[in-house]
Each structure stands twice: as C-alpha cells, then as structure tokens.
Amino acid sequence: MSDILIKNGTVVDGTGAPAFAADVRVRNGVIAEVGENLAANGERVFDASDCHVTPGFIESHTHYDGTMWWQADLDPLPGYGATTMIMGNCGFSPAPLHKYMPAQREMIGIFSFFEDIPEGPFMDNLPWDWNTWSEYRASVERNVKVPLNYAAYVGHIAIRLAAMGVEAWDREATPEEIARMADLLDDALAAGALGMSDNMHDHDGQDRPVPTLKANDAEFEALFAVMERYPGCCYQVIVDTFMRMTGPANLERLSKLLAGRKIKVQIAGAVPTLEFQKGILPAMQESVRKMREAGVDVWPGYAHVSPTSTLSLVKSLIFAQSNDYVWHEVVLEDDHHKKAALLADADWRARARESWDKNAWDHSPLKNPQELFLLDSENGTGPVGITLKEYADSLGLHRSDAMADWIIKNGTRSTVHMAPFPKDEALTLELMNDPRTVGNISDAGAHLQMLCGGGENALLLTQYVREEQKLTLEQAIHVMTGKLAGHFNLNDRGVIAVGKRADIAVFNMDEIQRREMEKAFDVPDGRGGTTWRFTRQAMPTRITLVNGVPTFENGAFTGAMPGQFLSPANDVGAMAQAAE
C-alpha cells in the first residue's frame, strides 16, 4: 500500500468544524498524522496548495449492485471525489435468492425494471452462485474489484421472493414463511449487511404492487425483531410521494410498527421537497415529528437535486410510473423497427392519446408538455431545443401524436427531457441542517439513460457553496461525509482525523464543475452488443484516495481498485488489520 503526505492544503475535516491549514500523512491506508509543517519521511509528497482536503464523499443511495459487475470503473464517481457507495436500497438487492430459477428471474426482472438497467448484463455478468446474502457477499468479494468502498442493505423484496417464490407477489406470508424470512435476514445481518431496505412505493410495468406491499404487520414485526438484535444496523424504506401519494398512510403504519423499537430508520421521501408534493407535506412532517417525540430514531432521506425525467424508449420506467402503460408498450418492445411501427400504428395512437389524457398522473411529465424538451436526436433531423408543447402546437397535433412523430423522424434512440421538478429550496436547506437526515441521495448506478446521481454531489460545492452561498463549505462537506458515516455506523471513515481510513478528496474550488451529461455506448445489452448510458466528465478532483490509494489523479481514473466491502460489523476488525 502506498504512503502519501498531502502538503499545504486546507483541511475541511467532515465534522462541520471550521477549516484549518494542515498537512495530512497517510500510512498503510490510514490517516497517521494531521498537523502543520509535517516533514516527509520517505513517502510520496502531494502538493495541495490552493486546495481543500476533505474526507471522500459518500454516495448514500445507489444501485450499483448489478452495474458494478460490468462497469468496474464506476464512472464518473472517482473524478467526483466519491469513495464509498451504499447499495441495496429500496428493497432491491441481488440476494437472497430462491433456489428455483423462476423466482430468481423475478428478482432480476424487478431490479432491471425499477432501476432501468437491461436484464441481459444481469444474466451474463453475475455468476448467481449464491442463495443467502452471506454467500452473495463472499461471491462479490471474490469476483468484483472496484475503486470505491461499498456497503449494502439486504432487500425485503429479495427476502420475500427467496422465502415464498413467485407467490410473494400475490399474498400474505404464512408463519412458516415469515420464520424463513427472519432466518434470511439474520444471515445477512450477521454477515455484515447494513440493515434491511424496504419498499412501500412501487408498482411494476404490469401495474402490480411490489411484493413488500403484500406484507402484513406480523411479517414486519418478525423482521424488526431480528434487526433489534443488531444495534449497528439501519432500516431504509422508500414511501410513495410520487405516484399514488400514499406517503402519509405509509408513515402512519411505520409509526405504529416501529414504536418502542431501537432501530435507526431512514425514510426516503419522509419530508417531500417538490412543489407538486405540497399537498401531503404537512401530514408527513407531522408524522415525522410524532415519531421522533415517541423515540423513533427516524432520519428523512432527501436529494439536493430535483429529479429529472428522460423519456427514452430503450429502457425507462417513466411511462409506467406516470401511469401510462400504453406508451410503456413501446419501451417493452425490443426491436427498434417494431418500436417505430408501433408509434406509427393508428390504433396504438388512439389508445395512447386516451391513456395520456385519462390515466397519466397530473404531475407526471406527460401532463406537462411545456416542460418536455426535444433535445437529443439520434439522427439530427430535429427540430431540437424546443418543447413538446411548442412542437405539437406548430403541427396542430395531440402531444402524444407529436412525440410519436418526432421520435419516428429522429430515431427511436432519441430522448425527450423534462425540466427539473420545481423544488422548495428553503425546505431542502432545512433538511441539510437537520442533524438527523440523510442527504446526497442520487440513485447513481441506476436509470442509466436518465443520469441519476453520478456527479450530482458537485452541486453542493458549486451551486450551494460557491455560487449561491446558501451553505458554508464546512456544512456541505459534513452533509456528504461525517454525517453519513455516522448514520451508517461506518465509524472508521468520513472524517479527517488520526486513525481514520484514508478516504480523501483534494480539490480546488475554482476548478470544479458539475459537468454536462454525455452519452457513453458501453453498457452490454445481453445480445453481444452495447447500448448507451449518460455520464459526464470529471469534476475534477486533483486526487481521490480510497484506503490511501489514488483512484483519480491528473484528470483521469488511475485504474486502481482498492474498494472494500464495508459493514458496521467489520469496521473495527479492518482498522485493527490496517494498523498492524
């Protein structure tokens, strides 16, 4: 392992404390010394003049569980100072698995649909040589090398399918099946899973509620009883503030189930920040207040970046999650010639107009054509740079017909982009400053043709700190580092201090940007070819260190793969090993 002395920098230590001038010595992957005017002792010296030296950033909500097997460089994360990613969110995890293939395929299909990732790479690149989560972890550590550290939840959806098979979609579990779920969760937590993730939000491409929405209270109580035996673990759950707006009812149920339990709870969407969610905001804020008053350790999860929607016909759940399953038929059609034929079919167009008018949620992209931009043409025919509403009005067409026409002319790999949802910035800042919230949520590694996540952390530094001055640099770094490390009980990192793991980002505030998205044609499609994803150029950091090893330097990924599987259970052991 390389040793390094970072000289002449300004340290922002991740605790929220004021920045200070100091050098940082790294030895054997651990911060060995922090102080002024440290003398080199045979190690490499890195000059951080005019730079800030901070803990590496934690990507608190990702879906790289599958992607990491075929996109090992985790582009673009190293160039954005990211050093740890949290996987297995929202009830989706590759393990545990039922022993029979039909149930295994259900889990793959669920992950693929909800995270907008082709099924082919899942089948071709993962060995599927596990049934339990502990076996999955062993396989990942044996087979996968990546530049970031990673920690993972075990998903309740996966647990349910592993215990019940395909019937998990349709019914409540029997007492015997609940006991089996408890055993599977116990296996995962004993093997170092962060905790259990859950889903009270989603419906699939056939409008079926995800299996966890069939779980009764007895099932939750049995699983929570297991979690209470592991005080270092967390419970992560997403509630519905986007589609059917059941979030308030979700919180009421969770409040009853978690009352009196010593479980740390992260609820994605507990305090919704988008303008169209204002109707349910007061009830949800009141639920969070009551839960905290009752002693529930609840941490609302939020994103500092407003969600954007890219309407792609290659792989997208946007139409289905807008409640338009007619346009989703085009997404499900694999052959691009058949996609175009469907878009031109008169009967399909009639059904599409009706679905767009009568079924799509009012807040969805489909009901807001003035916010849909024709930007990305496959063949350059155009027009581009105008809204769908403008295009439809110019032709005198229904907006559904107008989008079908534009895609036929521009190619079925073209995309239509929605402006970011209007967001309550004051509430977002309030959440950032709440000591018990989880920020930097992004969905990185999923929704490959929407670019969720990769590089969004830069906005905290550029927009919120440098340009708008709504946060101090110390506050922004704390949101992405020490605060998150504390939440996930990853207590050996997230802070620049002696004895902590050397996950470090060094950057010059005048140089960094959140770069524009661009296409990379490097995603295997499962048929011997590739499809595309959105990515972006590096922020860049001057250097990113993971466990003391440079993963990004001189403007490029170094190729180093020092990432380790982290968990609350193994941090102490890992530190002891590194110190030897």
C-alpha positions in Angstrom: 0.0 0.0 0.0 1.4 3.4 -1.0 2.1 6.1 1.7 1.5 9.7 0.9 1.9 13.1 2.6 -0.6 15.7 1.5 1.1 19.1 2.0 -0.1 22.7 2.1 -3.8 22.1 1.9 -6.8 23.5 3.8 -8.5 20.7 5.7 -12.3 20.5 6.0 -12.5 17.6 8.4 -16.1 16.4 7.8 -17.4 17.3 11.3 -18.7 20.7 10.4 -15.9 22.4 12.3 -14.1 25.4 10.7 -11.5 24.6 8.0 -7.8 24.8 9.0 -4.4 24.7 7.4 -2.7 21.4 7.8 -0.8 18.6 6.2 -2.2 15.0 6.2 0.1 12.0 6.4 -1.3 8.6 5.2 0.3 5.4 6.1 -1.0 1.9 5.3 -4.3 3.2 4.2 -4.9 5.1 7.4 -4.5 8.7 8.4 -1.4 8.7 10.6 -0.9 12.4 11.3 -2.7 15.7 10.8 -0.7 18.9 11.5 1.2 21.9 10.2 4.6 21.7 8.5 4.9 17.9 8.6 8.2 16.6 7.3 8.3 14.0 4.6 9.5 10.6 5.9 10.2 8.7 2.7 6.6 8.7 1.5 5.3 10.3 -1.7 4.5 14.1 -1.3 1.4 15.5 -2.9 1.2 19.3 -3.1 -2.3 20.5 -2.2 -1.6 24.3 -2.3 -4.8 26.3 -3.0 -6.8 23.1 -2.4 -9.2 21.8 0.2 -8.5 18.4 1.7 -11.7 16.6 2.8 -13.0 13.2 3.6 -14.1 11.3 0.5 -17.7 11.7 -0.4 -20.3 9.0 0.5 -22.9 8.2 -2.2 -25.7 7.5 0.3 -28.2 5.9 -2.1 -27.0 4.0 -5.2 -28.0 0.9 -7.2 -24.6 -0.3 -8.4 -25.5 -3.8 -7.1 -25.6 -5.1 -10.7 -23.7 -2.4 -12.6 -20.5 -2.9 -10.6 -20.1 -6.3 -12.2 -19.8 -4.9 -15.7 -18.8 -1.3 -15.2 -15.9 -1.8 -12.7 -14.6 1.8 -13.1 -17.8 3.2 -11.6 -17.5 6.1 -14.0 -17.8 9.0 -13.2 -17.6 8.7 -9.4 -13.8 8.7 -8.8 -13.5 12.1 -10.5 -16.1 13.5 -8.2 -14.3 12.6 -5.0 -16.6 9.7 -4.2 -15.0 7.0 -2.0 -17.9 5.0 -0.6 -21.3 4.0 -2.1 -24.3 2.5 -0.3 -26.2 -0.2 -2.3 -29.2 -2.5 -1.8 -31.7 0.4 -1.4 -35.5 0.5 -1.8 -35.9 -3.3 -1.1 -33.9 -4.2 -4.2 -30.9 -6.5 -3.7 -29.4 -9.4 -5.6 -29.6 -11.6 -2.6 -31.0 -13.7 -1.0 -32.3 -15.8 -3.9 -34.9 -18.6 -4.1 -33.3 -21.9 -5.2 -35.6 -22.2 -8.2 -34.9 -20.2 -11.4 -38.4 -18.7 -11.9 -38.3 -16.9 -8.6 -34.7 -15.9 -9.3 -35.7 -14.4 -12.6 -38.5 -12.4 -10.8 -35.9 -10.7 -8.7 -33.7 -9.9 -11.7 -36.7 -8.6 -13.6 -37.8 -6.4 -10.7 -34.3 -4.9 -10.3 -34.0 -4.4 -14.0 -37.4 -2.7 -14.4 -37.3 -0.4 -11.4 -33.7 0.7 -11.9 -33.8 1.0 -15.7 -31.0 -1.5 -16.3 -31.1 -4.1 -19.1 -31.7 -7.7 -18.0 -29.0 -9.1 -20.3 -26.0 -7.9 -18.3 -27.5 -9.2 -15.1 -27.7 -12.7 -16.7 -24.4 -12.6 -18.4 -22.1 -10.9 -15.9 -23.3 -12.1 -12.5 -22.4 -15.7 -11.5 -25.6 -16.2 -9.4 -23.6 -18.6 -7.3 -25.5 -17.7 -4.1 -28.8 -18.2 -2.3 -28.2 -16.5 1.0 -26.9 -12.9 1.4 -23.7 -14.2 3.2 -23.0 -16.3 0.1 -23.6 -13.3 -2.1 -21.1 -11.2 -0.1 -18.5 -13.9 -0.4 -19.0 -14.0 -4.2 -18.8 -10.2 -4.6 -15.5 -10.1 -2.6 -14.2 -13.0 -4.6 -15.2 -11.7 -8.1 -15.5 -7.9 -8.1 -12.9 -5.2 -7.8 -13.9 -1.6 -7.9 -12.4 1.8 -7.0 -14.9 2.7 -4.3 -15.7 1.1 -0.9 -19.2 -0.2 -0.8 -21.8 -1.3 1.8 -25.1 -2.9 1.2 -28.5 -3.5 2.6 -30.4 -6.7 2.1 -33.7 -6.0 0.4 -37.1 -7.0 1.8 -38.3 -7.7 -1.7 -35.5 -10.2 -2.2 -36.1 -11.8 1.2 -39.8 -12.2 0.4 -39.2 -13.8 -3.0 -36.5 -16.1 -1.6 -38.9 -17.3 1.1 -42.1 -17.5 -0.9 -41.1 -17.8 -4.6 -43.3 -16.2 -7.2 -46.3 -16.2 -4.8 -44.6 -13.3 -3.0 -46.4 -11.1 -5.5 -49.9 -12.3 -4.6 -50.5 -13.0 -0.9 -49.5 -12.6 2.7 -46.9 -14.9 4.1 -47.6 -17.9 6.3 -46.0 -18.1 9.8 -43.5 -20.7 8.4 -42.6 -18.3 5.5 -42.2 -15.4 7.9 -39.8 -17.6 10.0 -37.8 -18.3 6.9 -37.6 -14.6 6.1 -36.4 -13.9 9.7 -33.6 -16.5 9.2 -32.6 -15.0 5.9 -32.4 -11.5 7.4 -30.4 -12.9 10.4 -27.9 -14.5 7.9 -27.5 -11.1 6.1 -27.0 -9.0 9.3 -24.6 -11.5 10.8 -22.6 -11.3 7.5 -22.4 -7.5 7.7 -25.4 -6.1 5.8 -26.0 -2.5 6.7 -29.6 -3.5 7.6 -32.8 -4.1 5.6 -34.2 -1.9 2.9 -37.8 -1.8 2.0 -40.3 -0.5 -0.5 -43.8 0.9 0.1 -43.8 2.8 -3.2 -43.5 0.9 -6.4 -45.8 -0.9 -8.9 -44.2 -2.8 -11.8 -44.7 -2.5 -15.6 -47.9 -4.5 -15.3 -49.2 -2.2 -12.5 -48.6 -4.9 -9.9 -47.7 -3.7 -6.4 -44.2 -4.9 -5.4 -44.2 -8.0 -3.2 -43.4 -6.0 0.0 -46.8 -4.2 -0.4 -48.4 -7.6 0.4 -46.6 -7.9 3.7 -48.7 -7.9 6.8 -47.8 -6.4 10.2 -46.8 -9.8 11.6 -44.1 -10.1 8.8 -42.7 -6.6 9.6 -42.7 -7.3 13.4 -40.8 -10.5 12.9 -38.2 -8.8 10.7 -37.9 -5.8 13.1 -37.3 -8.2 16.0 -34.3 -9.6 14.1 -33.0 -6.1 13.4 -33.2 -5.2 17.1 -30.6 -7.9 17.8 -28.1 -6.0 15.6 -27.9 -2.5 17.1 -25.5 -1.2 14.5 -27.9 -1.8 11.6 -30.3 0.5 9.8 -33.7 0.2 8.2 -34.2 2.0 4.9 -37.6 2.4 3.3 -39.0 4.4 0.4 -42.6 5.7 0.7 -44.8 6.9 -2.1 -44.7 10.6 -2.7 -44.5 10.4 -6.4 -47.4 8.3 -7.8 -50.3 7.3 -5.7 -49.4 9.6 -2.9 -49.8 7.0 -0.1 -46.8 8.5 1.8 -48.9 9.8 4.7 -50.5 6.4 5.2 -47.1 4.7 4.9 -45.7 6.9 7.7 -48.7 6.2 9.9 -48.2 2.5 9.5 -44.4 2.7 10.1 -45.0 4.8 13.2 -47.1 2.0 14.8 -44.7 -0.7 13.7 -41.6 1.0 14.9 -42.9 2.4 18.2 -40.7 1.3 21.1 -38.1 -0.4 18.9 -34.5 0.5 19.0 -34.0 0.7 15.2 -32.4 3.5 13.2 -34.8 4.3 10.4 -34.1 6.1 7.1 -37.2 7.1 5.2 -36.7 8.2 1.6 -39.4 10.8 0.9 -40.4 11.3 4.6 -40.3 15.1 4.0 -41.0 15.6 0.3 -39.4 18.8 -1.1 -41.1 19.1 -4.6 -43.8 21.6 -5.3 -46.3 19.1 -6.6 -46.0 17.2 -3.2 -47.1 20.2 -1.1 -50.5 18.7 -0.5 -49.1 15.8 1.5 -46.2 17.6 3.1 -47.9 18.8 6.3 -49.2 15.4 7.2 -45.8 13.8 6.6 -43.9 16.4 8.6 -46.4 15.9 11.5 -45.8 12.1 11.3 -42.0 12.6 11.5 -42.4 14.9 14.4 -44.6 12.4 16.3 -42.2 9.6 15.5 -39.3 11.5 16.9 -41.3 12.5 20.0 -42.1 8.8 20.6 -38.5 7.9 20.5 -38.2 6.5 16.9 -34.8 7.3 15.5 -36.1 8.5 12.2 -33.8 10.1 9.5 -35.6 11.6 6.5 -33.7 10.9 3.3 -33.7 13.6 0.6 -32.0 14.7 -2.6 -30.5 18.1 -3.1 -31.0 17.7 -6.9 -34.5 17.9 -8.2 -35.4 14.7 -10.1 -35.3 14.9 -13.9 -37.1 12.6 -16.3 -35.6 11.5 -19.5 -38.2 9.8 -21.7 -36.3 7.0 -23.5 -37.8 4.2 -25.5 -34.8 1.9 -24.9 -35.1 1.4 -21.2 -37.3 3.6 -19.0 -39.9 3.2 -16.3 -41.1 6.8 -16.6 -44.2 6.0 -18.7 -45.2 3.2 -16.4 -44.6 5.3 -13.3 -46.6 8.1 -14.9 -49.5 5.5 -15.0 -49.3 5.3 -18.8 -49.0 1.7 -19.8 -49.7 2.3 -23.4 -46.5 4.2 -24.1 -44.8 1.6 -21.9 -45.6 -1.0 -24.5 -43.1 0.7 -26.8 -40.4 0.5 -24.2 -41.1 -3.2 -23.7 -40.7 -3.9 -27.5 -37.0 -4.9 -28.0 -36.8 -4.4 -31.8 -36.4 -0.8 -32.9 -38.2 -1.3 -36.2 -41.2 -2.7 -34.2 -41.0 0.3 -31.9 -41.2 2.6 -34.8 -44.1 0.6 -36.3 -46.0 0.8 -33.0 -45.5 4.5 -32.9 -47.0 4.8 -36.4 -49.9 2.5 -35.8 -53.3 4.3 -35.8 -54.9 2.0 -33.3 -52.0 2.3 -30.9 -52.0 6.1 -31.3 -55.7 6.3 -30.3 -55.1 4.2 -27.2 -52.0 6.4 -26.4 -53.9 9.6 -26.7 -56.6 8.3 -24.4 -54.1 7.0 -21.8 -52.2 10.2 -21.9 -55.3 12.2 -21.3 -57.2 10.0 -18.8 -54.6 7.8 -17.0 -51.3 9.7 -16.6 -50.8 11.4 -13.2 -51.4 15.2 -13.4 -47.9 15.9 -12.1 -46.2 13.5 -14.5 -44.1 14.6 -17.5 -46.8 13.5 -19.9 -49.3 16.1 -18.5 -46.7 18.9 -18.7 -45.6 19.1 -22.3 -44.5 22.6 -21.8 -41.7 21.1 -19.6 -40.7 18.4 -22.0 -37.8 19.4 -24.2 -36.8 17.8 -27.6 -33.1 17.9 -27.2 -31.4 14.6 -28.1 -31.9 13.5 -31.7 -30.4 10.2 -32.8 -30.0 11.3 -36.5 -30.1 15.1 -36.2 -33.3 15.6 -38.1 -34.8 17.8 -35.4 -36.2 20.2 -34.5 -34.3 20.3 -31.2 -34.2 22.9 -28.5 -38.0 23.4 -28.4 -40.7 22.0 -26.0 -43.0 19.2 -27.0 -45.9 21.7 -26.5 -44.4 24.1 -29.0 -43.8 21.3 -31.5 -47.3 19.9 -31.0 -48.9 23.3 -31.4 -47.0 24.1 -34.5 -48.3 20.9 -36.1 -51.8 21.1 -34.6 -51.3 17.6 -33.1 -52.1 16.0 -29.8 -48.9 16.0 -27.7 -48.8 12.1 -27.7 -49.0 12.1 -31.5 -46.5 14.9 -31.8 -44.0 13.0 -29.6 -44.5 9.8 -31.6 -44.0 11.8 -34.9 -40.8 13.4 -33.6 -39.3 10.1 -32.4 -40.1 8.4 -35.7 -38.4 11.2 -37.6 -35.4 11.5 -35.2 -34.9 7.8 -34.5 -36.2 5.6 -31.7 -32.9 6.0 -29.7 -33.7 9.7 -29.4 -34.7 11.0 -26.0 -37.1 13.7 -24.7 -36.0 15.6 -21.5 -38.1 17.0 -18.7 -37.1 20.1 -16.9 -36.3 19.5 -13.2 -39.4 19.4 -11.0 -39.8 22.8 -9.1 -38.4 22.3 -5.6 -38.7 24.0 -2.2 -35.1 25.2 -1.7 -35.8 26.5 1.8 -37.0 23.1 2.9 -34.1 21.4 1.2 -31.7 23.6 3.2 -33.6 22.9 6.4 -33.1 19.2 5.8 -29.4 19.7 5.1 -29.1 21.4 8.5 -31.1 18.8 10.4 -28.6 16.6 12.3 -30.7 13.5 11.6 -31.2 13.5 7.9 -29.6 11.5 5.0 -28.5 13.7 2.1 -26.6 13.2 -1.1 -29.2 10.7 -2.3 -28.9 10.1 -6.0 -29.8 6.7 -7.4 -26.3 6.5 -9.1 -25.8 3.3 -11.0 -29.4 3.1 -12.0 -31.6 4.8 -14.6 -28.6 4.8 -16.9 -30.4 6.8 -19.6 -31.5 9.5 -17.2 -28.2 10.1 -15.4 -29.3 9.8 -11.8 -26.5 10.6 -9.4 -23.1 10.4 -10.9 -21.6 13.8 -10.2 -24.6 15.4 -8.5 -22.5 15.8 -5.3 -20.7 18.6 -7.1 -23.8 20.8 -6.9 -23.4 21.1 -3.2 -20.0 22.6 -3.7 -20.7 24.7 -6.8 -24.3 25.8 -6.6 -24.9 25.8 -2.8 -21.5 26.9 -1.6 -19.6 28.8 -4.3 -22.4 30.4 -6.3 -25.4 30.9 -4.0 -23.6 30.8 -0.7 -26.5 29.1 1.0 -24.1 26.7 2.8 -20.6 27.0 4.1 -18.1 24.6 2.6 -17.8 23.0 6.1 -21.6 22.4 6.1 -21.6 20.9 2.6 -18.7 18.6 3.3 -20.3 17.4 6.6 -23.6 16.6 4.7 -21.6 14.3 2.3 -19.1 12.8 4.7 -19.1 12.7 8.5 -22.8 12.9 8.9 -23.4 10.0 6.6 -20.6 7.9 8.0 -22.2 8.4 11.4 -25.7 7.4 10.2 -24.5 4.2 8.6 -22.2 3.4 11.6 -19.2 3.4 9.3 -17.2 4.8 12.1 -13.7 4.4 10.8 -14.1 6.9 7.9 -15.9 10.1 7.0 -13.6 12.4 9.0 -10.1 13.7 8.5 -8.6 12.6 11.8 -5.8 10.3 13.0 -6.8 6.7 12.9 -9.5 7.1 10.3 -9.4 5.4 7.0 -7.7 7.5 4.3 -10.7 8.1 2.1 -9.8 11.6 0.9 -10.7 14.1 -1.8 -8.5 17.0 -2.7 -9.9 19.7 -5.0 -9.6 23.4 -5.9 -12.9 25.2 -5.6 -12.2 27.3 -8.7 -11.7 24.3 -10.9 -14.7 22.1 -10.1 -17.9 21.9 -12.0 -20.9 19.6 -12.3 -20.3 18.7 -16.0 -23.0 18.4 -18.6 -24.2 14.8 -19.4 -23.0 12.9 -22.4 -23.6 9.5 -23.9 -21.3 6.5 -23.4 -22.0 3.5 -25.5 -20.5 0.9 -23.1 -23.4 -0.9 -21.5 -23.7 -4.6 -22.6 -27.1 -5.3 -23.9 -27.1 -9.1 -23.4 -27.1 -9.7 -27.1 -23.4 -9.3 -27.8 -23.6 -5.6 -28.4 -23.8 -2.4 -26.3 -26.3 0.2 -25.5 -25.8 3.7 -24.0 -25.9 5.4 -20.7 -25.5 9.0 -19.7 -22.3 10.0 -17.9 -20.3 13.2 -17.5 -16.7 14.4 -17.5 -14.9 14.6 -14.1 -15.5 17.4 -11.7 -12.4 17.0 -11.3 -10.7 16.4 -8.0 -6.9 16.9 -8.0 -6.7 13.5 -6.4 -9.1 11.0 -4.8 -7.8 8.4 -2.3 -9.6 5.3 -1.3 -8.0 3.4 1.6 -4.9 5.5 0.8 -4.7 4.5 -2.8 -5.2 7.1 -5.6 -8.2 6.3 -7.8 -8.3 9.6 -9.6 -5.3 11.8 -10.4 -4.0 14.0 -13.2 -7.5 14.4 -14.6 -8.2 10.7 -15.1 -9.2 7.4 -13.4 -6.0 5.7 -12.3 -7.2 2.1 -12.8 -6.7 1.3 -9.1 -9.4 -0.9 -7.5 -8.8 -0.6 -3.7 -12.5 -0.6 -2.7 -13.6 -2.9 0.1 -17.0 -4.3 1.3 -17.8 -2.4 4.4 -20.2 -3.0 7.2 -20.7 -2.0 10.8 -19.6 -5.4 11.8 -16.2 -5.4 10.2 -15.0 -1.8 10.6 -13.2 -2.5 13.9 -11.5 -5.6 12.5 -10.5 -3.8 9.3 -8.9 -1.0 11.3 -7.0 -3.3 13.5 -5.6 -5.1 10.5 -4.6 -1.9 8.8 -2.8 -0.7 12.0 -0.6 -3.8 12.1 
